[in-house]
Amino acid sequence: LYSLGKLGGLLPKSQPKSDHLHKVISLAAGLTCVDVPFEVTKVTVNGKTENQLLSNDETSTETPISKLKNALSSKEQFEQHYLELCELAMGTYKHIGRIRSARKVGLSLASYYIECEEYFKAIGFLTDAFKTFRDDKWDLLVVDVLLKLAQCYQITDDYDKYIRTCAQLACCKTLSDDRRHHFFDEMMNSLSNAQNSDRHILSTMEDTFKLNSLKIETPGKINLNSCPVTVTIELASDLPKPTFSSSIQLAILLCDSDHEKHLQSFTLQNGIPNSTNPGNKNRPGGAGSAQNSQMNNPGKEDLNAALMESSYSILRLEIGQQLDMKQDKTINGGRLMCHNSHQALRRKDSQMKVGDLQVLKTDFSMAAKIKDVIINPGANVIVLKANVTSPGQYRLSQMSIEIKHFELVSPRMGCRYKFLVEKTPGKIGISSDGDHLNMIAGIEQPISLKLFTGSNSINEGALLSIRSSMGLLLKTTVDSPLSSEVQILLPRTESFSHTVVQLIVKAQLGPQKDNSAIEHKLITRCPWSNEETKLPVIFIPPFMSSHRLNTVGQRKFLQVSLQGLCNSKFSLLSHQLTAQHQNSQDIPLVPLNPRSQELTLSTGQNASYMWEIGTNDIKDDNPLRLEFSITFQSMATSKEVTHSNVDNSHQEKTYLELYKYYVCLQRFKTQYEIKSRVEPHKGSEFCRVGNMCSMIIDIDKYKEPAHASLMYEVRADQHMWAICGRTSGVVSMDGCDSQQMTIDVMPMSPGFLPLPTVHLSKYIPADQKGGNSSVPKLEPFSSGQIFNKSRGAQMHVLPPPQTSCSTQSSGNNSSVGMITPSPLIPSEHY
């Protein structure tokens, strides 16, 4: 039809002449119609398709020959018929899936519109054809379409698109060098002409520049206020001439965990949104929300905007299994199902519109950049630099190249290029030297604090504030006084460096009754932070103390023992025991150790001191409080004192430490004395195994006690003694000074057997205190009130007789014997 119109002079720019008119008349005369009596036509009535017979007269006006004759009759009829046929052909080709044929018809239609000087209509068909040919890699057809587009953009004064098209044509290697240089010059001239305007042209750099390689170099740690990042790129330029770029940037975005996970998967439930679809502009996935998301969240890339520029070849398929089960619950078959096939198998023509050329630019507020670079044709190695001030995981998102006010940006890079920036906080800790691991309480010791600046630095004269927990004293020098808080001047220290400060500490040593360690804390405040850091310091007590009250009759002896707990050796000097009493001068405390005695104490060793306490002037109801004090010093410190040149008073003040231990005694005077012995029954000379013996218990009273009723209880090891009869009883000491009880016992094994032990308790009869209780009570005596004189005594028991001879022999060589104990008996064991 187009050829017939050209032959008949019916095209827009043709002027009909006489020869054109003769050709049209000849063509119309040669077109004849074949007579057809009837024609079957499908007619739809009420939603149902029916066949209808039309007569020849009814169809004569609608024949194709009549339409062709009408089209050749005038330019208006020709244009109308030509456009109708083109639209019908393109719609039919698209319907049957022949997109390339539809684009070919669109090119013809674009050429017709160009002849009609309707360039805006031609641009739409040319753009559709350009996208199809570009996707199919038809380079020659792409160049042909670009040439026509450049012509249309230039005529319509659309300089933005004209500059973009000239840049693409300048990079087309199918054109000659002269043509490429021509379009390059056109691009630069157009940019120069629009230099003073406020327009900023944005385009994709895929057809102009290619990023061949990228390398990120960074220490990964913030030094002072920022972390340097160096990005080395290899950029290939397809432009035919060197190009001056005012700025090259690589956007740096902070990775978000959820955002990064979605961006890597490249899956959306409703597919990838289109930025040019009007229906999407007000929806969460549309272009409007993408731009608003970037404005409201600077530094974070919008997910939908990134996916719009992603290729469908990297769309991740959601594959799942589906099993077919029989009625008996066994598997009949299985298959793999793709849940997002509607996205992967979508026709490309329905997805790509004219607005796909629109490029969305990410946030470039933080970017690696370089200024004023000449980009030569071919490969270029360019180094970009940036400073990151906040810690986190970052990624390179998009590249931008500015040529005057023409900016070319790359597609989104996703999460391929990532790097981590950490801000190393400063740390302070106790030096891990061997001397600082075993801190000893009670003496002054040096300690080293090690500071690591991390990403910070310390200026000259900065202060380190240190305060201690209760019971720990500090000082910075030997001559300075001890206090609970000190401040230390720090030297200038660069970032990621160490500095060590010295400190002298002393943990106060109180009465130590066990070997538990003493925990203190150093609370520090470093110059780079207002937060306090607590450093635990463990101190080992040099020794622990205990006491024991020993009794000999009515005499009392107090023994104070010190047991070493650490490997260091200590010298013990000037032991002393004083009474904390109103009439302390009337209480005689007789030391059994010389006061000038000096003992050395180390781990596993004991040092004991003993005093005899005069009890005549002490009231038994009032507590007796005693204070034991002793001075000590480390043997290593003592050597230092010996070789120093300072006077003795300063030595004692500096190195001798005082330790105090407190003892409280109450109701410790002796009230009763127990004596026990075992004798064979009459008729027997010896105590033998299996023979009954008598155990005689004597209880003597020293003074008139408050409780005269006593209950005694005899306890013995069943493998040594068998107690026959009652093992306990109640005796009354009212009106008498002594009582004697006899109990039958039987030895069970031969040898020197310890005597059964006798325990005394206060016996309180029922209702004696006027209470409602009808049950008698027992109360124990305090430590030291009972003196068991026979404790530790042993009885020699002979084995049972074998024969008469052996019995006589044994009788001649053995006798009843008892081994008496030492007169010094601990009061807690009576």
Secondary structure, 3 states (H helix, E strand, C coil): CHHHHHHCCCCCCCCCCHHHHHHHHHHHHHCCCCCCCEEEEEEEECCEEEEEEEEHHHHHHHCHHHHHHHHCCCHHHHHHHHHHHHHHHHHHHHHCCCHHHHHHHHHHHHHHHHHCCCHHHHHHHHHHHHHHHHHCCCHHHHHHHHHHHHHHHHHCCCHHHHHHHHHHHHCCCCCCHHHHHHHHHHHHHHHHHCCCCCCCEEEECCCCEEEEEEEEECCCECECCEEEEEEEEEEEECCCCCEEEEEEEEEEEECCHHHHHHHHHCCCCCCCCCCCCHHHCCCCCCHHHHHHHHHHCCCCCCHHHHHHCCCHHHCCCCEEEEEEECCCCCEEEEEEEECCHHHHCCCHHHHCCHHHHCCCCCCCCCEEEEEEEEECCEEEEEEEEEEECCCEEEEEEEEEEEECCEEEECCCCCCCCEEEEECCCCEEEECCCHHHCCEECCCCEEEEEEEECCCCCECCCCEEEEEECCCEEEECCCCCCCECEEEEECCCECCCCEEEEEEEEEECCCCCCCCCCEEEEEEEECCCCCCEEEEEEEEECCEEEEEEEEEECCEEEEEEEEEECCCCCEEEEEEEEEECCCCHHHCCEEECCCCCCCEEECECCEEEEEEEECCCCCCCCCCEEEEEEEEEEEHHHHHHHHCCCCCHHHHHHHHCEEEEEEEEECCCCCCEEEEEEEEECCCCCCCECCCCEEEEEEEEECCCCCCCEEEEEEECCCCCEEEECCCEEEEECCCCCEEEEEEEEEECCCEEEECCEEEEEEEECCCCCCCCCCCCEEEECCCCCEEECCCCCEEEEECCCCCHHHHHHHHHHCCCCEECCCCCEECCCC
